[in-house]
Amino acid sequence: MFLWSAIAHFLAVISPGPDTALIIRQVAKGGRSSGYYASLGIGFGVFIHSVLASSGISLLLLSNANLKFIISLMGGLYLIYIGLSSLLPKKINNEELYEYDASSFLKGLLTNLLNIKALIFFVSLFTIITDSLNGIWLFLYPLYFGVMTIAWFSFLSFILTTPKLNSLFIKYDIYFEKISSAFLLFIGLLILFNIFYVN
């Protein structure tokens, strides 16, 4: 069961979505270290999602229509905020870079935590594997998912800043940032559309 859950998690992590768009945005704007910090934030968010799902708390959240609405609304508004804040980018000087790296962690954490699809994914995943979880496994599964998420997005940050690709980022960083920010903005607007007009 662990193998299948690990494969499902890996496929979910590498699929394009808000987390991937955020990593591209952070790397384009702040370089490799910002990508690493954002990766840590995303991974910590996945760990929290996993702990909540394995303990049954996430299921309680999803069963409450008001809480589900609030999480979706906050997630959509946050993605819109990140998207809009970068449509008119400014270069970051060396003095601001450390502070930006620290904020990258928070951006990664909030982007993942407020993603209602991530919440639903981990509830579904742990519903399947919960019978095989007891004792230390209740901690090791979430830890594994968190660490593997950090590893993937750190790898992506590294690849995007290798010499060949880094030269593209340096030359076209504003365009990469605008495209990834527009994608985040689009996802945020889509979430709002779904919660107000579809549901």
N, C-alpha and C positions, 0 to 999 in steps of 0.2 A: 504493500500500500504506500510505503514511503516513496518508492521509485516513481509511481504514477503521480503522486502529489507533487514531487519535485519537478517532474516534467511539466505538469500543468502550471506550476508557478513560474518556471523558466519561460514557457511560451507566453504567459501573461506579461512578464517583465520586459521581454524583448519586443513585444507588440508596440507599435507607435501609439502614443497617447500623451496626456499632459506631462507625465514624468520625463519622457524622452524630449519633448519640446522644451521643457524647462532646462534640462541639461544643455541642449544646444544653445539656448538663450544665454545661460550663465557662462558657458565656455566662450561664446562669441563676445560677451561683454566684459568678462573678468578673467579669462584665461583658464588654464588647467586646474589651478588650485580652487577656483570658484566651482568648477565642475565636481571636484572631489568633495568639497563641503556640501554641495547640493545632494550628492550621492549619499553622504552620511545621513542627511536629513530625510531623504526618501526611504533609506533602509530602516531608520529608526521608526518612521511612520508605518512601514510594513510590519515591523516587530510589534508595535502597539496594536495594529489591526489584528495580527495573529493571536496575541494574548487575549484581546477582547472577544475574538471569535471562538477560541478554544475554551474560554470560560463561560460562553453563552451570553455575554453582555451585548454583543453586536446583534444577536437575534432579537433581544429585547428592544434595542434601538430601532431595528427595522420594523418590528411589529407595531411600533407607535407611529402613526401617520404624521403627527405633528413634529416629532423629533426627526423623522426621515426628511420631512419638508425643510426643516431648519438647516440640517446638514447639507442638503442639496443646494439650498439657497445660498448659504455661506460659501460653499465650494464654487458655485457659479460666479458669485460676486468677486471672490478672491482671484479667480482666473482672469476675469475681466479687468480687475485692477492691475494685475501683473502685465497683461497684454497692453493695456492703455499706457501704463507707465513707461513702456519701452518704445512706443511708436515714434517718440521724439528723443532718440538716444543721445547721451552725452558720454564723452570719453571719461574714464576713471583715472585719476592721477595716482601716483604711488602712495600718497598719504591716505587716500580713501580706500585703497585696495584691501587692506586688512579688515576694515569695517565691512566692506562689501563681501568678503569671504565669509565672515560671521553671519551676515544676513542671508547668504546663500543657503546655509544650513536650515535656517528658519523657513525660507521659501520652499525648500525641498520637503521639509516636514509638513508644512501646512498644505502644500499642493497634494501630497499623498493622503494625509489624514482626512481632508475635506472631500476626497474623491469617493462619492457614494458607490461607484462601480467597484472600487477596491474593497469597500466594506462588504458589498454583496458577494464578491468573489471569494473572500476569505471565509465568510459564513458558509457558502456552498462547499468550499474545500474542507473545512473542519467538520461539517455535517457528515461528510463521507468518511473521514478518518478518525472521528472522535472516539469510536468504539475501541480503537487500538491505542488510544492515548491514556496514559496514567503515570503517576509519579513524575519522574524527571523529564519524561517525554513531553509533558505539557509545557515545559520550558524550552527543551531542545528544538522542537519543531519551529516555534516562533523565532528562536535565535537563528536557526538555519536559514529560514526565509529572509530574515533581516540581513544577515551577512551576505547571502548570495545576491540579494538586491544591490547592496553596496558594491560588491565585486563587479557586477555587470555594469552599473552606471559609472563606476570608476574606470573600468576598461573602456567604456564608450568615451569618457572624458579624455582618456589617454590617447585613444585612436584619433580623436578629432584634433588633437594638438601635436600629432607626429609632424615631422618637418614638412612633408608634402601637403598634408591637409592644413597644417598651421599657416602655411603661406597663403592658402585660400582664405582662411579666417582673417588673417591680418589685412588682406586686400579687400575682402568683401564682408568684414565683420558686421557692418551696419545692415547689410541686406540679410545676412543670416539671422541677426537679432530681430529685424522687422518681420521676417517670415515666421520665425518661431513664436514671436509675440502675437502676430495675427492669428496663428493657429490656436494659441491659448485663449485669445479673445473669442474666437469662433466657438471653441468648446464651451466656454463660459456662457455665451449667449444661447447655445444649443441646450445647455442644462436648464437655463431659465425658461426657455421656450417649452421644454418638456414638462417642467413642474407647473407652469401656469396654463398651458394650452392643451397638453396631451393628457395629463393625469386628471 
